[in-house]
Amino acid sequence: MKKNQRTRCRYCHDIYNDECNRKGACEFAPDRFRSTIECVSGMGCARCMLYHCMSDAEGETPQHPCQCVNEAGCSKRWFGLTMLSFCVPCLWCYPPLRACHMVGVSCGMCGGRHKPQV
């Protein structure tokens, strides 16, 4: 590829520049650290509970269960996560692990990179 060539990402479909493609540039690209955090902290169990108990009429749930941005049902979701954390105590590890991951992404140490479409 040529320098400064703009390419479309296969994961997020954004156009990116190869020179600016550092770790953490693509939110949707595979990230081993984020996958490990999700597995170790039991976030899969939380997503399952949210899907089966608190999804809307279309079966939709938020992409990030622990994030609330003026959404309806945010307090209900957090109540459900709190109750689940008493049965699955490893959920308490998610916020500090996620914070460490965010620091790692901002430093360019972890995170997914854009990958060109084939």
SEKOLRO-508206 format. One record per residue: residue number from 1; x, y, z of N, C-alpha, C, CB in turn. Coordinates in Angstrom, 2 decimals. Last residue first. Glycine has a CB too. Layout:
# SEKOLRO-508206
REC; num; npx; npy; npz; capx; capy; capz; cpx; cpy; cpz; cbpx; cbpy; cbpz
REC; NUM; X; Y; Z; X; Y; Z; X; Y; Z; X; Y; Z
...
***
This chain:
# SEKOLRO-508206
REC; num; npx; npy; npz; capx; capy; capz; cpx; cpy; cpz; cbpx; cbpy; cbpz
REC; 118; -11.33; -6.64; 2.27; -10.70; -7.45; 1.20; -11.62; -7.51; 0.03; -10.37; -8.86; 1.69
REC; 117; -10.72; -3.70; 4.16; -11.65; -4.66; 3.57; -10.95; -5.39; 2.45; -12.94; -3.96; 3.06
REC; 116; -8.11; -3.32; 6.63; -8.74; -3.02; 5.34; -9.70; -4.11; 4.89; -7.67; -2.81; 4.28
REC; 115; -8.70; -2.59; 10.00; -8.15; -3.56; 9.06; -8.86; -3.34; 7.73; -8.33; -5.04; 9.57
REC; 114; -7.85; -0.72; 12.91; -8.60; -0.85; 11.67; -7.91; -1.89; 10.79; -8.73; 0.52; 10.93
REC; 113; -7.21; -2.44; 16.03; -6.81; -1.56; 14.92; -7.76; -1.76; 13.74; -5.34; -1.84; 14.48
REC; 112; -8.20; -2.50; 19.48; -8.23; -3.01; 18.11; -7.81; -1.96; 17.10; -9.60; -3.52; 17.78
REC; 111; -6.07; -2.47; 22.42; -7.20; -2.02; 21.61; -7.09; -2.56; 20.20; -7.28; -0.50; 21.59
REC; 110; -3.13; -1.15; 24.05; -4.08; -2.21; 23.73; -5.25; -1.60; 22.96; -4.57; -2.94; 25.02
REC; 109; -1.46; 1.06; 24.09; -0.90; -0.24; 24.46; -1.84; -1.40; 24.13; -0.57; -0.25; 25.93
REC; 108; -2.17; 3.70; 23.82; -1.82; 2.96; 22.61; -1.22; 1.60; 22.90; -0.87; 3.76; 21.78
REC; 107; -3.16; 5.09; 25.92; -1.70; 5.08; 25.78; -1.25; 4.34; 24.53; -1.05; 4.45; 27.02
REC; 106; -5.84; 4.54; 25.66; -5.41; 5.93; 25.48; -3.89; 6.04; 25.34; -5.88; 6.79; 26.67
REC; 105; -5.77; 1.79; 26.23; -6.16; 2.24; 24.89; -5.69; 3.67; 24.65; -7.69; 2.16; 24.70
REC; 104; -5.04; 1.87; 28.95; -4.19; 1.19; 27.97; -4.50; 1.61; 26.55; -4.34; -0.29; 28.10
REC; 103; -7.27; 3.16; 30.00; -5.96; 3.80; 30.11; -5.00; 3.19; 29.08; -5.39; 3.66; 31.55
REC; 102; -9.18; 1.19; 29.44; -9.32; 2.51; 28.82; -8.01; 3.29; 28.89; -10.44; 3.31; 29.50
REC; 101; -8.23; -0.87; 31.09; -8.23; -1.04; 29.63; -8.34; 0.30; 28.92; -9.40; -1.96; 29.21
REC; 100; -8.69; 0.23; 33.60; -7.31; -0.07; 33.19; -7.22; -0.23; 31.68; -6.80; -1.35; 33.89
REC; 99; -11.49; 0.29; 33.44; -10.74; 1.55; 33.58; -9.28; 1.34; 33.17; -10.82; 2.09; 35.03
REC; 98; -12.03; -2.44; 33.37; -12.40; -1.61; 32.22; -11.66; -0.28; 32.26; -13.93; -1.38; 32.18
REC; 97; -11.18; -3.14; 35.94; -10.52; -3.72; 34.77; -10.80; -2.89; 33.52; -10.97; -5.17; 34.56
REC; 96; -12.99; -1.66; 37.54; -11.56; -1.35; 37.57; -10.80; -1.94; 36.38; -10.95; -1.86; 38.85
REC; 95; -15.58; -2.81; 36.55; -15.23; -1.38; 36.46; -13.73; -1.08; 36.57; -15.95; -0.62; 37.53
REC; 94; -15.29; -5.76; 37.02; -15.42; -5.15; 35.70; -15.05; -3.66; 35.67; -16.82; -5.32; 35.20
REC; 93; -15.33; -6.78; 39.55; -14.01; -6.56; 38.95; -14.11; -5.79; 37.63; -13.30; -7.89; 38.71
REC; 92; -17.94; -7.30; 40.12; -17.34; -6.14; 40.79; -15.96; -5.82; 40.21; -17.23; -6.39; 42.30
REC; 91; -18.42; -9.70; 38.90; -18.87; -8.49; 38.20; -18.28; -7.23; 38.83; -20.39; -8.41; 38.21
REC; 90; -17.79; -11.69; 40.67; -16.70; -11.24; 39.79; -17.12; -10.03; 38.95; -16.26; -12.39; 38.87
REC; 89; -20.13; -12.44; 42.00; -19.31; -11.36; 42.56; -18.16; -10.89; 41.66; -18.74; -11.81; 43.86
REC; 88; -23.03; -13.21; 41.30; -21.83; -13.32; 40.46; -20.87; -12.22; 40.91; -22.18; -13.21; 38.92
REC; 87; -24.85; -12.51; 43.24; -24.74; -13.92; 42.85; -23.47; -14.19; 42.05; -25.97; -14.35; 42.04
REC; 86; -24.46; -9.80; 43.38; -24.42; -10.56; 44.64; -24.32; -12.06; 44.37; -25.67; -10.25; 45.49
REC; 85; -24.82; -8.97; 40.79; -23.45; -8.96; 41.32; -23.34; -9.66; 42.67; -22.94; -7.53; 41.43
REC; 84; -27.56; -8.94; 40.45; -26.80; -10.04; 39.86; -25.39; -10.11; 40.44; -26.73; -9.89; 38.33
REC; 83; -28.14; -6.50; 41.69; -28.66; -7.74; 42.27; -27.88; -8.95; 41.73; -30.16; -7.89; 41.96
REC; 82; -26.81; -4.78; 39.89; -26.43; -4.81; 41.30; -26.90; -6.11; 41.95; -27.02; -3.61; 42.05
REC; 81; -28.21; -5.23; 37.51; -26.78; -5.55; 37.58; -26.30; -5.65; 39.02; -25.96; -4.49; 36.83
REC; 80; -30.76; -4.27; 38.29; -30.57; -5.67; 37.90; -29.11; -6.10; 37.97; -31.10; -5.89; 36.50
REC; 79; -30.10; -1.58; 38.70; -30.63; -2.37; 39.81; -30.45; -3.86; 39.52; -32.13; -2.05; 40.05
REC; 78; -29.35; -0.89; 36.11; -28.34; -0.87; 37.16; -28.81; -1.64; 38.40; -28.00; 0.58; 37.54
REC; 77; -31.87; -1.16; 34.84; -30.73; -1.97; 34.41; -29.67; -2.04; 35.50; -30.13; -1.41; 33.12
REC; 76; -33.33; 0.81; 36.16; -33.79; -0.58; 36.23; -32.64; -1.53; 35.86; -35.00; -0.79; 35.29
REC; 75; -31.95; 3.07; 35.35; -31.95; 2.72; 36.78; -32.39; 1.27; 36.97; -32.88; 3.66; 37.57
REC; 74; -32.50; 3.00; 32.58; -31.12; 2.94; 33.07; -31.08; 2.52; 34.54; -30.44; 4.30; 32.90
REC; 73; -34.93; 3.35; 31.35; -34.64; 2.05; 31.95; -33.23; 1.90; 32.50; -34.86; 1.00; 30.95
REC; 72; -33.87; 5.48; 28.77; -34.98; 4.99; 29.59; -34.59; 3.61; 30.13; -36.31; 4.92; 28.76
REC; 71; -30.79; 7.29; 29.00; -31.62; 6.25; 28.42; -32.77; 5.90; 29.36; -30.79; 5.00; 28.10
REC; 70; -28.59; 9.07; 29.37; -29.98; 9.55; 29.30; -30.90; 8.54; 28.62; -30.03; 10.88; 28.56
REC; 69; -26.56; 6.83; 29.13; -26.52; 8.17; 28.54; -27.96; 8.60; 28.31; -25.69; 8.20; 27.21
REC; 68; -24.75; 4.50; 30.82; -26.07; 5.14; 30.76; -25.90; 6.55; 30.22; -26.75; 5.15; 32.16
REC; 67; -23.12; 1.42; 30.74; -23.09; 2.82; 30.32; -24.52; 3.35; 30.23; -22.36; 2.97; 28.95
REC; 66; -23.02; -1.27; 31.10; -22.70; -0.42; 32.26; -22.68; 1.06; 31.91; -21.35; -0.81; 32.85
REC; 65; -23.54; -2.52; 28.61; -24.51; -2.60; 29.70; -24.25; -1.64; 30.86; -24.53; -3.99; 30.23
REC; 64; -23.27; -1.45; 25.51; -22.44; -1.40; 26.71; -23.37; -1.39; 27.92; -21.49; -0.14; 26.70
REC; 63; -25.48; -1.80; 23.87; -24.22; -2.42; 23.50; -23.27; -2.49; 24.69; -23.56; -1.66; 22.34
REC; 62; -28.68; -2.56; 25.34; -27.59; -1.64; 25.05; -26.29; -2.39; 24.73; -27.36; -0.70; 26.24
REC; 61; -30.93; -4.70; 23.48; -30.27; -4.31; 24.73; -29.14; -3.36; 24.39; -29.74; -5.57; 25.51
REC; 60; -33.97; -5.68; 21.94; -32.72; -4.91; 21.90; -32.23; -4.63; 23.32; -32.92; -3.59; 21.14
REC; 59; -36.39; -6.86; 21.54; -35.31; -7.70; 22.03; -33.96; -7.01; 22.03; -35.22; -8.94; 21.20
REC; 58; -38.43; -5.17; 20.97; -37.76; -5.77; 19.83; -36.62; -6.71; 20.25; -37.21; -4.69; 18.92
REC; 57; -39.16; -4.27; 23.52; -40.11; -5.07; 22.75; -39.47; -5.78; 21.56; -41.25; -4.20; 22.26
REC; 56; -36.03; -4.58; 25.39; -37.25; -3.88; 24.97; -38.10; -4.81; 24.11; -36.90; -2.58; 24.20
REC; 55; -34.81; -6.62; 28.14; -34.76; -6.11; 26.76; -36.07; -5.43; 26.41; -34.45; -7.26; 25.76
REC; 54; -34.57; -7.73; 30.68; -34.76; -6.29; 30.56; -34.66; -5.76; 29.13; -33.76; -5.59; 31.40
REC; 53; -34.21; -10.52; 30.72; -35.07; -9.89; 31.73; -35.41; -8.43; 31.44; -34.42; -9.98; 33.07
REC; 52; -32.56; -11.38; 28.64; -33.74; -12.17; 28.99; -34.70; -11.45; 29.92; -33.31; -13.45; 29.63
REC; 51; -30.58; -9.34; 28.49; -31.34; -9.75; 27.30; -32.64; -10.44; 27.70; -30.49; -10.66; 26.41
REC; 50; -29.58; -9.24; 31.10; -30.20; -8.05; 30.52; -31.06; -8.42; 29.31; -29.14; -7.03; 30.11
REC; 49; -28.53; -11.83; 31.33; -29.61; -11.39; 32.23; -30.33; -10.18; 31.64; -29.04; -11.05; 33.63
REC; 48; -26.54; -11.66; 29.34; -27.61; -12.66; 29.23; -28.80; -12.26; 30.10; -27.09; -14.05; 29.64
REC; 47; -24.89; -9.71; 30.40; -25.55; -9.46; 29.11; -26.73; -10.42; 28.92; -24.54; -9.62; 27.94
REC; 46; -24.02; -11.08; 32.70; -24.80; -9.84; 32.83; -25.54; -9.53; 31.54; -23.88; -8.66; 33.21
REC; 45; -22.57; -13.14; 31.55; -23.73; -13.46; 32.39; -24.63; -12.24; 32.54; -23.27; -13.96; 33.79
REC; 44; -20.56; -11.64; 30.37; -21.45; -12.44; 29.53; -22.72; -12.83; 30.28; -20.73; -13.69; 29.04
REC; 43; -19.12; -10.65; 32.50; -20.01; -9.72; 31.80; -20.95; -10.46; 30.84; -19.18; -8.68; 31.02
REC; 42; -17.27; -11.88; 34.12; -18.62; -12.42; 34.08; -19.61; -11.51; 33.36; -19.11; -12.67; 35.46
REC; 41; -14.62; -11.13; 34.09; -15.52; -10.40; 34.99; -16.95; -10.92; 34.96; -15.51; -8.94; 34.62
REC; 40; -13.44; -12.76; 32.16; -13.03; -12.89; 33.57; -14.04; -12.24; 34.51; -11.66; -12.25; 33.78
REC; 39; -14.69; -11.84; 29.75; -14.79; -13.23; 30.20; -14.51; -13.37; 31.69; -13.83; -14.11; 29.41
REC; 38; -14.02; -9.15; 29.58; -15.44; -9.54; 29.52; -15.63; -10.96; 30.06; -15.97; -9.44; 28.07
REC; 37; -11.22; -9.37; 29.61; -11.91; -8.65; 30.69; -13.38; -9.06; 30.74; -11.79; -7.12; 30.51
REC; 36; -10.83; -10.69; 27.17; -10.43; -11.33; 28.43; -11.14; -10.69; 29.61; -8.91; -11.25; 28.62
REC; 35; -11.73; -8.75; 25.38; -12.40; -10.06; 25.44; -12.08; -10.79; 26.74; -11.99; -10.92; 24.25
REC; 34; -9.84; -6.74; 25.85; -11.25; -6.49; 26.17; -12.02; -7.80; 26.27; -11.88; -5.58; 25.09
REC; 33; -7.53; -8.09; 24.94; -7.62; -7.63; 26.32; -9.08; -7.39; 26.73; -6.81; -6.34; 26.50
REC; 32; -8.05; -8.59; 22.23; -7.89; -9.70; 23.16; -8.03; -9.28; 24.61; -6.55; -10.36; 22.95
REC; 31; -10.23; -7.29; 20.09; -9.29; -6.82; 21.11; -9.19; -7.91; 22.16; -9.75; -5.44; 21.73
REC; 30; -11.37; -6.73; 16.78; -11.09; -7.67; 17.87; -10.01; -7.13; 18.80; -10.66; -9.04; 17.31
REC; 29; -13.03; -3.56; 16.23; -12.02; -4.56; 15.88; -11.78; -5.50; 17.06; -10.70; -3.87; 15.46
REC; 28; -14.66; -1.54; 17.12; -15.30; -2.80; 16.76; -14.31; -3.89; 16.37; -16.25; -2.58; 15.63
REC; 27; -13.11; 0.72; 17.54; -13.87; 0.17; 18.67; -14.40; -1.23; 18.38; -15.03; 1.09; 19.03
REC; 26; -9.97; 1.43; 16.42; -11.27; 0.89; 15.99; -11.96; 0.20; 17.17; -11.08; -0.10; 14.81
REC; 25; -7.72; 2.31; 17.79; -8.35; 3.22; 16.82; -9.74; 2.74; 16.41; -7.47; 3.35; 15.59
REC; 24; -6.29; 0.65; 19.40; -7.39; 1.37; 20.02; -8.13; 2.29; 19.06; -6.88; 2.17; 21.18
REC; 23; -3.17; 1.16; 17.86; -4.01; 0.30; 18.69; -5.07; 1.15; 19.38; -3.17; -0.49; 19.73
REC; 22; -3.44; 3.32; 14.94; -2.76; 2.80; 16.12; -3.70; 1.87; 16.87; -2.27; 3.95; 17.04
REC; 21; -3.36; 4.65; 12.14; -4.00; 3.41; 12.57; -3.21; 2.79; 13.74; -4.10; 2.41; 11.40
REC; 20; -2.33; 6.77; 10.80; -3.03; 7.06; 12.06; -3.69; 5.82; 12.65; -4.08; 8.15; 11.84
REC; 19; -1.35; 5.74; 8.44; -0.40; 6.33; 9.39; -1.03; 6.58; 10.75; 0.15; 7.63; 8.83
REC; 18; -3.63; 4.95; 7.01; -2.73; 3.93; 7.55; -1.76; 4.50; 8.59; -1.94; 3.30; 6.43
REC; 17; -6.72; 6.42; 7.75; -5.40; 6.63; 7.16; -4.45; 5.63; 7.81; -4.91; 8.11; 7.35
REC; 16; -10.09; 5.28; 7.06; -8.97; 5.62; 7.94; -7.69; 5.77; 7.13; -8.79; 4.55; 9.02
REC; 15; -13.56; 5.23; 7.07; -12.37; 5.42; 6.25; -11.26; 5.91; 7.17; -12.63; 6.44; 5.07
REC; 14; -15.48; 2.65; 8.67; -14.99; 4.03; 8.59; -13.79; 4.07; 7.65; -14.60; 4.58; 9.99
REC; 13; -16.35; 0.09; 9.14; -16.66; 0.69; 7.84; -16.32; 2.17; 7.75; -18.12; 0.50; 7.54
REC; 12; -15.60; -1.45; 11.25; -16.49; -0.32; 11.54; -16.93; 0.42; 10.28; -15.80; 0.65; 12.49
REC; 11; -14.26; -3.67; 9.94; -15.03; -3.82; 11.18; -16.03; -2.70; 11.38; -14.09; -3.89; 12.36
REC; 10; -12.83; -2.95; 7.70; -13.78; -4.06; 7.57; -14.67; -4.21; 8.79; -13.02; -5.35; 7.33
REC; 9; -12.38; 0.43; 6.72; -12.19; -0.62; 7.72; -13.25; -1.70; 7.56; -12.23; -0.03; 9.15
REC; 8; -11.02; 1.74; 3.75; -12.23; 1.51; 4.55; -12.00; 0.30; 5.45; -13.49; 1.30; 3.63
REC; 7; -8.24; 4.01; 3.48; -8.84; 2.70; 3.28; -10.08; 2.58; 4.17; -7.83; 1.57; 3.58
REC; 6; -5.97; 6.17; 2.02; -7.17; 6.07; 2.85; -7.90; 4.80; 2.46; -8.09; 7.34; 2.68
REC; 5; -2.49; 6.41; 2.19; -3.64; 5.87; 1.48; -4.81; 5.73; 2.45; -3.31; 4.51; 0.81
REC; 4; -0.11; 7.28; 3.22; -1.25; 8.20; 3.28; -2.46; 7.70; 2.51; -0.84; 9.55; 2.75
REC; 3; 1.81; 5.18; 1.06; 1.70; 6.00; 2.27; 0.52; 6.95; 2.12; 3.02; 6.79; 2.54
REC; 2; 0.34; 2.30; -0.55; 1.04; 3.58; -0.57; 0.88; 4.29; 0.76; 0.52; 4.47; -1.71
REC; 1; 0.83; -1.18; 0.00; 0.00; 0.00; 0.00; 0.87; 1.25; 0.00; -0.94; 0.00; 1.21
***
